[in-house]
Amino acid sequence: MVLKENCTICKGRIEKKYMPMKEWKINGPLCSKCYSKKIGEHYPGEHIRVNLDE
Ligand SMILES: [Zn+2]
C-alpha cells in the first residue's frame, strides 16, 4: 500500500515532507518550498532557516 502525499498548499508532489506549525492552521504536510515560504510569512523578522541540505 502506497500512501501518496501531496503538498497541502501547492498540491505538488512532496519530495521531502515538512509538517506545518500548529499556528499556521494548515492541516497537512508541506513541501520544502511552501514550508520555507510559510516560515518567511510568519516569521519575517527572524532568521529561521530551513535546512535544505539533502
Ligand atoms: Zn508546496
N, CA, C, O and the ligand as a Tripos MOL2 file, in Angstrom:
@<TRIPOS>MOLECULE
protein
  217   215    55     0     0
PROTEIN
NO_CHARGES

@<TRIPOS>ATOM
      1 N           0.8440   -1.1990    0.0000 N.3       1 MET1
      2 CA          0.0000    0.0000    0.0000 C.3       1 MET1
      3 C           0.8790    1.2480    0.0000 C.2       1 MET1
      4 O           1.7120    1.4430    0.8850 O.2       1 MET1
      5 N           0.6770    2.0580   -0.9820 N.am      2 VAL2
      6 CA          1.4720    3.2820   -1.0870 C.3       2 VAL2
      7 C           0.6290    4.4790   -0.6980 C.2       2 VAL2
      8 O          -0.4570    4.7130   -1.2280 O.2       2 VAL2
      9 N           1.1620    5.2110    0.2300 N.am      3 LEU3
     10 CA          0.4510    6.4070    0.6570 C.3       3 LEU3
     11 C           1.0540    7.6020   -0.0780 C.2       3 LEU3
     12 O           2.1730    8.0270    0.2060 O.2       3 LEU3
     13 N           0.3000    8.1200   -1.0090 N.am      4 LYS4
     14 CA          0.8140    9.2620   -1.7620 C.3       4 LYS4
     15 C           0.3980   10.5560   -1.0920 C.2       4 LYS4
     16 O          -0.7790   10.7850   -0.8120 O.2       4 LYS4
     17 N           1.3690   11.3790   -0.8470 N.am      5 GLU5
     18 CA          1.0600   12.6310   -0.1860 C.3       5 GLU5
     19 C           1.4310   13.8030   -1.0790 C.2       5 GLU5
     20 O           2.4870   13.8270   -1.7120 O.2       5 GLU5
     21 N           0.5390   14.7580   -1.1070 N.am      6 ASN6
     22 CA          0.8100   15.9750   -1.8590 C.3       6 ASN6
     23 C           0.8060   17.1560   -0.9160 C.2       6 ASN6
     24 O           0.1860   17.1340    0.1470 O.2       6 ASN6
     25 N           1.5070   18.1790   -1.3310 N.am      7 CYS7
     26 CA          1.5970   19.3720   -0.5220 C.3       7 CYS7
     27 C           0.2150   20.0010   -0.3310 C.2       7 CYS7
     28 O          -0.5690   20.0970   -1.2750 O.2       7 CYS7
     29 N          -0.0680   20.4180    0.8740 N.am      8 THR8
     30 CA         -1.3710   20.9740    1.1840 C.3       8 THR8
     31 C          -1.5970   22.3220    0.5100 C.2       8 THR8
     32 O          -2.7380   22.7000    0.2430 O.2       8 THR8
     33 N          -0.5340   23.0380    0.2380 N.am      9 ILE9
     34 CA         -0.6720   24.3690   -0.3570 C.3       9 ILE9
     35 C          -0.6130   24.3190   -1.8810 C.2       9 ILE9
     36 O          -1.5420   24.7730   -2.5490 O.2       9 ILE9
     37 N           0.4430   23.7860   -2.4270 N.am     10 CYS10
     38 CA          0.5960   23.8370   -3.8840 C.3      10 CYS10
     39 C           0.1370   22.5470   -4.5640 C.2      10 CYS10
     40 O           0.1080   22.4650   -5.7920 O.2      10 CYS10
     41 N          -0.2180   21.5480   -3.7680 N.am     11 LYS11
     42 CA         -0.6850   20.2590   -4.2840 C.3      11 LYS11
     43 C           0.3710   19.5190   -5.0810 C.2      11 LYS11
     44 O           0.0830   18.5460   -5.7780 O.2      11 LYS11
     45 N           1.5770   19.9910   -4.9660 N.am     12 GLY12
     46 CA          2.6630   19.3260   -5.6800 C.3      12 GLY12
     47 C           3.1240   18.0820   -4.9400 C.2      12 GLY12
     48 O           2.7910   17.8640   -3.7750 O.2      12 GLY12
     49 N           3.8890   17.2820   -5.6420 N.am     13 ARG13
     50 CA          4.4020   16.0650   -5.0330 C.3      13 ARG13
     51 C           5.4480   16.4380   -3.9880 C.2      13 ARG13
     52 O           6.2610   17.3400   -4.1920 O.2      13 ARG13
     53 N           5.4080   15.7430   -2.8970 N.am     14 ILE14
     54 CA          6.3400   16.0300   -1.8180 C.3      14 ILE14
     55 C           7.5570   15.1340   -1.9230 C.2      14 ILE14
     56 O           7.4650   13.9070   -1.8710 O.2      14 ILE14
     57 N           8.7010   15.7850   -2.0740 N.am     15 GLU15
     58 CA          9.9540   15.0330   -2.0980 C.3      15 GLU15
     59 C          10.4230   14.7870   -0.6740 C.2      15 GLU15
     60 O          10.8890   13.7070   -0.3100 O.2      15 GLU15
     61 N          10.2780   15.8360    0.1040 N.am     16 LYS16
     62 CA         10.7030   15.7600    1.4930 C.3      16 LYS16
     63 C           9.6120   16.4200    2.3070 C.2      16 LYS16
     64 O           9.2900   17.5900    2.1040 O.2      16 LYS16
     65 N           9.0520   15.6710    3.2190 N.am     17 LYS17
     66 CA          7.8580   16.1410    3.9080 C.3      17 LYS17
     67 C           8.1840   17.0660    5.0720 C.2      17 LYS17
     68 O           9.0860   16.8030    5.8670 O.2      17 LYS17
     69 N           7.4320   18.1510    5.1510 N.am     18 TYR18
     70 CA          7.5630   19.0650    6.2830 C.3      18 TYR18
     71 C           6.2110   19.2210    6.9390 C.2      18 TYR18
     72 O           5.1980   19.3800    6.2570 O.2      18 TYR18
     73 N           6.1900   19.1790    8.2370 N.am     19 MET19
     74 CA          4.9380   19.3810    8.9430 C.3      19 MET19
     75 C           4.8150   20.8510    9.3400 C.2      19 MET19
     76 O           5.7510   21.4420    9.8800 O.2      19 MET19
     77 N           3.6440   21.4330    9.0620 N.am     20 PRO20
     78 CA          3.4490   22.8470    9.3930 C.3      20 PRO20
     79 C           3.3340   23.0710   10.8950 C.2      20 PRO20
     80 O           3.0000   22.1560   11.6470 O.2      20 PRO20
     81 N           3.6110   24.2830   11.3140 N.am     21 MET21
     82 CA          3.4350   24.6380   12.7180 C.3      21 MET21
     83 C           1.9540   24.7170   13.0190 C.2      21 MET21
     84 O           1.1440   25.0230   12.1450 O.2      21 MET21
     85 N           1.6100   24.4400   14.2590 N.am     22 LYS22
     86 CA          0.1990   24.4450   14.6570 C.3      22 LYS22
     87 C          -0.4710   25.7800   14.3550 C.2      22 LYS22
     88 O          -1.6070   25.8200   13.8820 O.2      22 LYS22
     89 N           0.2430   26.8760   14.6300 N.am     23 GLU23
     90 CA         -0.3720   28.1960   14.4840 C.3      23 GLU23
     91 C          -0.5930   28.5860   13.0230 C.2      23 GLU23
     92 O          -1.2330   29.6010   12.7480 O.2      23 GLU23
     93 N          -0.0790   27.8040   12.0960 N.am     24 TRP24
     94 CA         -0.3150   28.1220   10.7020 C.3      24 TRP24
     95 C          -1.6990   27.6860   10.2560 C.2      24 TRP24
     96 O          -2.1680   28.1010    9.1970 O.2      24 TRP24
     97 N          -2.3520   26.8600   11.0460 N.am     25 LYS25
     98 CA         -3.6880   26.3550   10.7380 C.3      25 LYS25
     99 C          -3.7300   25.6260    9.3930 C.2      25 LYS25
    100 O          -4.6790   25.7520    8.6190 O.2      25 LYS25
    101 N          -2.6980   24.8820    9.1540 N.am     26 ILE26
    102 CA         -2.6510   24.0640    7.9450 C.3      26 ILE26
    103 C          -2.7230   22.6110    8.3770 C.2      26 ILE26
    104 O          -1.9630   22.1550    9.2310 O.2      26 ILE26
    105 N          -3.6380   21.9130    7.7780 N.am     27 ASN27
    106 CA         -3.8890   20.5610    8.2360 C.3      27 ASN27
    107 C          -3.3360   19.5170    7.2620 C.2      27 ASN27
    108 O          -4.0860   18.7500    6.6580 O.2      27 ASN27
    109 N          -2.0410   19.5060    7.1290 N.am     28 GLY28
    110 CA         -1.4580   18.5090    6.2450 C.3      28 GLY28
    111 C          -0.0010   18.8310    5.9940 C.2      28 GLY28
    112 O           0.4920   19.8880    6.3900 O.2      28 GLY28
    113 N           0.6760   17.9270    5.3450 N.am     29 PRO29
    114 CA          2.1140   18.1020    5.1030 C.3      29 PRO29
    115 C           2.4030   19.1400    4.0230 C.2      29 PRO29
    116 O           1.5600   19.4280    3.1730 O.2      29 PRO29
    117 N           3.5890   19.6840    4.0740 N.am     30 LEU30
    118 CA          4.0100   20.6810    3.0920 C.3      30 LEU30
    119 C           5.2900   20.2260    2.4080 C.2      30 LEU30
    120 O           6.0820   19.4600    2.9580 O.2      30 LEU30
    121 N           5.4660   20.7260    1.1830 N.am     31 CYS31
    122 CA          6.7450   20.5080    0.5210 C.3      31 CYS31
    123 C           7.7390   21.5330    1.0620 C.2      31 CYS31
    124 O           7.3550   22.4740    1.7570 O.2      31 CYS31
    125 N           9.0010   21.3470    0.7440 N.am     32 SER32
    126 CA         10.0230   22.2280    1.3270 C.3      32 SER32
    127 C           9.8400   23.6730    0.8720 C.2      32 SER32
    128 O          10.0930   24.6000    1.6400 O.2      32 SER32
    129 N           9.4000   23.8710   -0.3780 N.am     33 LYS33
    130 CA          9.2090   25.2240   -0.8950 C.3      33 LYS33
    131 C           8.1570   25.9760   -0.1040 C.2      33 LYS33
    132 O           8.3910   27.0990    0.3420 O.2      33 LYS33
    133 N           6.9930   25.3560    0.0730 N.am     34 CYS34
    134 CA          5.9040   26.0210    0.7690 C.3      34 CYS34
    135 C           6.2420   26.1990    2.2470 C.2      34 CYS34
    136 O           5.8310   27.1710    2.8800 O.2      34 CYS34
    137 N           6.9800   25.2680    2.7670 N.am     35 TYR35
    138 CA          7.3650   25.3820    4.1730 C.3      35 TYR35
    139 C           8.2570   26.5950    4.3800 C.2      35 TYR35
    140 O           8.0480   27.3660    5.3170 O.2      35 TYR35
    141 N           9.2400   26.7680    3.5230 N.am     36 SER36
    142 CA         10.1220   27.9330    3.6660 C.3      36 SER36
    143 C           9.3540   29.2230    3.4360 C.2      36 SER36
    144 O           9.6190   30.2420    4.0750 O.2      36 SER36
    145 N           8.3870   29.1660    2.5040 N.am     37 LYS37
    146 CA          7.5820   30.3470    2.2300 C.3      37 LYS37
    147 C           6.7810   30.7340    3.4650 C.2      37 LYS37
    148 O           6.7120   31.9060    3.8360 O.2      37 LYS37
    149 N           6.1860   29.7420    4.0870 N.am     38 LYS38
    150 CA          5.3870   29.9830    5.2900 C.3      38 LYS38
    151 C           6.2460   30.5050    6.4260 C.2      38 LYS38
    152 O           5.8390   31.4020    7.1650 O.2      38 LYS38
    153 N           7.4140   29.9510    6.5580 N.am     39 ILE39
    154 CA          8.3420   30.4380    7.5870 C.3      39 ILE39
    155 C           8.6020   31.9160    7.3630 C.2      39 ILE39
    156 O           8.5910   32.7080    8.3050 O.2      39 ILE39
    157 N           8.8350   32.2850    6.1060 N.am     40 GLY40
    158 CA          9.0920   33.6770    5.7650 C.3      40 GLY40
    159 C           7.8970   34.5730    6.0460 C.2      40 GLY40
    160 O           8.0530   35.7140    6.4810 O.2      40 GLY40
    161 N           6.6830   34.0410    5.7890 N.am     41 GLU41
    162 CA          5.4770   34.8290    6.0180 C.3      41 GLU41
    163 C           5.2090   35.0320    7.5020 C.2      41 GLU41
    164 O           4.8050   36.1130    7.9290 O.2      41 GLU41
    165 N           5.4320   34.0070    8.2630 N.am     42 HIS42
    166 CA          5.0510   34.0610    9.6720 C.3      42 HIS42
    167 C           6.1380   34.6260   10.5680 C.2      42 HIS42
    168 O           5.8660   35.1740   11.6360 O.2      42 HIS42
    169 N           7.3690   34.4840   10.1130 N.am     43 TYR43
    170 CA          8.4600   34.9770   10.9390 C.3      43 TYR43
    171 C           9.3900   35.8420   10.1030 C.2      43 TYR43
    172 O          10.5670   35.5200    9.9390 O.2      43 TYR43
    173 N           8.8550   36.9510    9.5700 N.am     44 PRO44
    174 CA          9.6440   37.7550    8.6280 C.3      44 PRO44
    175 C          10.8750   38.3880    9.2540 C.2      44 PRO44
    176 O          11.8850   38.5780    8.5770 O.2      44 PRO44
    177 N          10.8040   38.7130   10.5290 N.am     45 GLY45
    178 CA         11.9220   39.3980   11.1490 C.3      45 GLY45
    179 C          12.9810   38.4560   11.6810 C.2      45 GLY45
    180 O          14.1000   38.8630   11.9920 O.2      45 GLY45
    181 N          12.6130   37.2020   11.7780 N.am     46 GLU46
    182 CA         13.5300   36.2640   12.4000 C.3      46 GLU46
    183 C          14.2850   35.4660   11.3570 C.2      46 GLU46
    184 O          13.7900   35.1910   10.2640 O.2      46 GLU46
    185 N          15.4760   35.1120   11.7250 N.am     47 HIS47
    186 CA         16.2920   34.4020   10.7690 C.3      47 HIS47
    187 C          16.2490   32.9090   11.0260 C.2      47 HIS47
    188 O          17.2370   32.2680   11.3820 O.2      47 HIS47
    189 N          15.0530   32.3950   10.8260 N.am     48 ILE48
    190 CA         14.9100   30.9530   10.9360 C.3      48 ILE48
    191 C          15.1860   30.3670    9.5580 C.2      48 ILE48
    192 O          14.5510   30.7390    8.5720 O.2      48 ILE48
    193 N          16.1040   29.4820    9.5080 N.am     49 ARG49
    194 CA         16.4420   28.9190    8.2010 C.3      49 ARG49
    195 C          16.0860   27.4570    8.1470 C.2      49 ARG49
    196 O          16.3180   26.6840    9.0760 O.2      49 ARG49
    197 N          15.5130   27.1160    7.0140 N.am     50 VAL50
    198 CA         15.1750   25.7180    6.7910 C.3      50 VAL50
    199 C          16.3910   25.0270    6.2250 C.2      50 VAL50
    200 O          17.0080   25.5010    5.2710 O.2      50 VAL50
    201 N          16.7120   23.9540    6.7970 N.am     51 ASN51
    202 CA         17.8600   23.2120    6.3180 C.3      51 ASN51
    203 C          17.4740   22.3940    5.0880 C.2      51 ASN51
    204 O          16.7640   21.3940    5.1930 O.2      51 ASN51
    205 N          17.9460   22.8260    3.9350 N.am     52 LEU52
    206 CA         17.5620   22.1630    2.7020 C.3      52 LEU52
    207 C          18.6440   21.2040    2.2100 C.2      52 LEU52
    208 O          18.5920   20.7000    1.0890 O.2      52 LEU52
    209 N          19.5920   20.9760    3.0520 N.am     53 ASP53
    210 CA         20.6340   20.0130    2.6680 C.3      53 ASP53
    211 C          20.0450   18.6310    2.5090 C.2      53 ASP53
    212 O          19.1980   18.2140    3.2990 O.2      53 ASP53
    213 N          20.4750   17.9440    1.5260 N.am     54 GLU54
    214 CA         19.9650   16.5860    1.3120 C.3      54 GLU54
    215 C          20.6600   15.6130    2.2510 C.2      54 GLU54
    216 O          20.3690   14.4170    2.2270 O.2      54 GLU54
    217 ZN          4.0390   23.0560   -1.7600 Zn       55 ZN55
@<TRIPOS>BOND
     1     1     2 1
     2     2     3 1
     3     3     4 2
     4     3     5 am
     5     5     6 1
     6     6     7 1
     7     7     8 2
     8     7     9 am
     9     9    10 1
    10    10    11 1
    11    11    12 2
    12    11    13 am
    13    13    14 1
    14    14    15 1
    15    15    16 2
    16    15    17 am
    17    17    18 1
    18    18    19 1
    19    19    20 2
    20    19    21 am
    21    21    22 1
    22    22    23 1
    23    23    24 2
    24    23    25 am
    25    25    26 1
    26    26    27 1
    27    27    28 2
    28    27    29 am
    29    29    30 1
    30    30    31 1
    31    31    32 2
    32    31    33 am
    33    33    34 1
    34    34    35 1
    35    35    36 2
    36    35    37 am
    37    37    38 1
    38    38    39 1
    39    39    40 2
    40    39    41 am
    41    41    42 1
    42    42    43 1
    43    43    44 2
    44    43    45 am
    45    45    46 1
    46    46    47 1
    47    47    48 2
    48    47    49 am
    49    49    50 1
    50    50    51 1
    51    51    52 2
    52    51    53 am
    53    53    54 1
    54    54    55 1
    55    55    56 2
    56    55    57 am
    57    57    58 1
    58    58    59 1
    59    59    60 2
    60    59    61 am
    61    61    62 1
    62    62    63 1
    63    63    64 2
    64    63    65 am
    65    65    66 1
    66    66    67 1
    67    67    68 2
    68    67    69 am
    69    69    70 1
    70    70    71 1
    71    71    72 2
    72    71    73 am
    73    73    74 1
    74    74    75 1
    75    75    76 2
    76    75    77 am
    77    77    78 1
    78    78    79 1
    79    79    80 2
    80    79    81 am
    81    81    82 1
    82    82    83 1
    83    83    84 2
    84    83    85 am
    85    85    86 1
    86    86    87 1
    87    87    88 2
    88    87    89 am
    89    89    90 1
    90    90    91 1
    91    91    92 2
    92    91    93 am
    93    93    94 1
    94    94    95 1
    95    95    96 2
    96    95    97 am
    97    97    98 1
    98    98    99 1
    99    99   100 2
   100    99   101 am
   101   101   102 1
   102   102   103 1
   103   103   104 2
   104   103   105 am
   105   105   106 1
   106   106   107 1
   107   107   108 2
   108   107   109 am
   109   109   110 1
   110   110   111 1
   111   111   112 2
   112   111   113 am
   113   113   114 1
   114   114   115 1
   115   115   116 2
   116   115   117 am
   117   117   118 1
   118   118   119 1
   119   119   120 2
   120   119   121 am
   121   121   122 1
   122   122   123 1
   123   123   124 2
   124   123   125 am
   125   125   126 1
   126   126   127 1
   127   127   128 2
   128   127   129 am
   129   129   130 1
   130   130   131 1
   131   131   132 2
   132   131   133 am
   133   133   134 1
   134   134   135 1
   135   135   136 2
   136   135   137 am
   137   137   138 1
   138   138   139 1
   139   139   140 2
   140   139   141 am
   141   141   142 1
   142   142   143 1
   143   143   144 2
   144   143   145 am
   145   145   146 1
   146   146   147 1
   147   147   148 2
   148   147   149 am
   149   149   150 1
   150   150   151 1
   151   151   152 2
   152   151   153 am
   153   153   154 1
   154   154   155 1
   155   155   156 2
   156   155   157 am
   157   157   158 1
   158   158   159 1
   159   159   160 2
   160   159   161 am
   161   161   162 1
   162   162   163 1
   163   163   164 2
   164   163   165 am
   165   165   166 1
   166   166   167 1
   167   167   168 2
   168   167   169 am
   169   169   170 1
   170   170   171 1
   171   171   172 2
   172   171   173 am
   173   173   174 1
   174   174   175 1
   175   175   176 2
   176   175   177 am
   177   177   178 1
   178   178   179 1
   179   179   180 2
   180   179   181 am
   181   181   182 1
   182   182   183 1
   183   183   184 2
   184   183   185 am
   185   185   186 1
   186   186   187 1
   187   187   188 2
   188   187   189 am
   189   189   190 1
   190   190   191 1
   191   191   192 2
   192   191   193 am
   193   193   194 1
   194   194   195 1
   195   195   196 2
   196   195   197 am
   197   197   198 1
   198   198   199 1
   199   199   200 2
   200   199   201 am
   201   201   202 1
   202   202   203 1
   203   203   204 2
   204   203   205 am
   205   205   206 1
   206   206   207 1
   207   207   208 2
   208   207   209 am
   209   209   210 1
   210   210   211 1
   211   211   212 2
   212   211   213 am
   213   213   214 1
   214   214   215 1
   215   215   216 2
@<TRIPOS>SUBSTRUCTURE
     1 MET1         2 RESIDUE 1 A MET
     2 VAL2         6 RESIDUE 1 A VAL
     3 LEU3        10 RESIDUE 1 A LEU
     4 LYS4        14 RESIDUE 1 A LYS
     5 GLU5        18 RESIDUE 1 A GLU
     6 ASN6        22 RESIDUE 1 A ASN
     7 CYS7        26 RESIDUE 1 A CYS
     8 THR8        30 RESIDUE 1 A THR
     9 ILE9        34 RESIDUE 1 A ILE
    10 CYS10       38 RESIDUE 1 A CYS
    11 LYS11       42 RESIDUE 1 A LYS
    12 GLY12       46 RESIDUE 1 A GLY
    13 ARG13       50 RESIDUE 1 A ARG
    14 ILE14       54 RESIDUE 1 A ILE
    15 GLU15       58 RESIDUE 1 A GLU
    16 LYS16       62 RESIDUE 1 A LYS
    17 LYS17       66 RESIDUE 1 A LYS
    18 TYR18       70 RESIDUE 1 A TYR
    19 MET19       74 RESIDUE 1 A MET
    20 PRO20       78 RESIDUE 1 A PRO
    21 MET21       82 RESIDUE 1 A MET
    22 LYS22       86 RESIDUE 1 A LYS
    23 GLU23       90 RESIDUE 1 A GLU
    24 TRP24       94 RESIDUE 1 A TRP
    25 LYS25       98 RESIDUE 1 A LYS
    26 ILE26      102 RESIDUE 1 A ILE
    27 ASN27      106 RESIDUE 1 A ASN
    28 GLY28      110 RESIDUE 1 A GLY
    29 PRO29      114 RESIDUE 1 A PRO
    30 LEU30      118 RESIDUE 1 A LEU
    31 CYS31      122 RESIDUE 1 A CYS
    32 SER32      126 RESIDUE 1 A SER
    33 LYS33      130 RESIDUE 1 A LYS
    34 CYS34      134 RESIDUE 1 A CYS
    35 TYR35      138 RESIDUE 1 A TYR
    36 SER36      142 RESIDUE 1 A SER
    37 LYS37      146 RESIDUE 1 A LYS
    38 LYS38      150 RESIDUE 1 A LYS
    39 ILE39      154 RESIDUE 1 A ILE
    40 GLY40      158 RESIDUE 1 A GLY
    41 GLU41      162 RESIDUE 1 A GLU
    42 HIS42      166 RESIDUE 1 A HIS
    43 TYR43      170 RESIDUE 1 A TYR
    44 PRO44      174 RESIDUE 1 A PRO
    45 GLY45      178 RESIDUE 1 A GLY
    46 GLU46      182 RESIDUE 1 A GLU
    47 HIS47      186 RESIDUE 1 A HIS
    48 ILE48      190 RESIDUE 1 A ILE
    49 ARG49      194 RESIDUE 1 A ARG
    50 VAL50      198 RESIDUE 1 A VAL
    51 ASN51      202 RESIDUE 1 A ASN
    52 LEU52      206 RESIDUE 1 A LEU
    53 ASP53      210 RESIDUE 1 A ASP
    54 GLU54      214 RESIDUE 1 A GLU
    55 ZN55       217 GROUP 0 **** ****
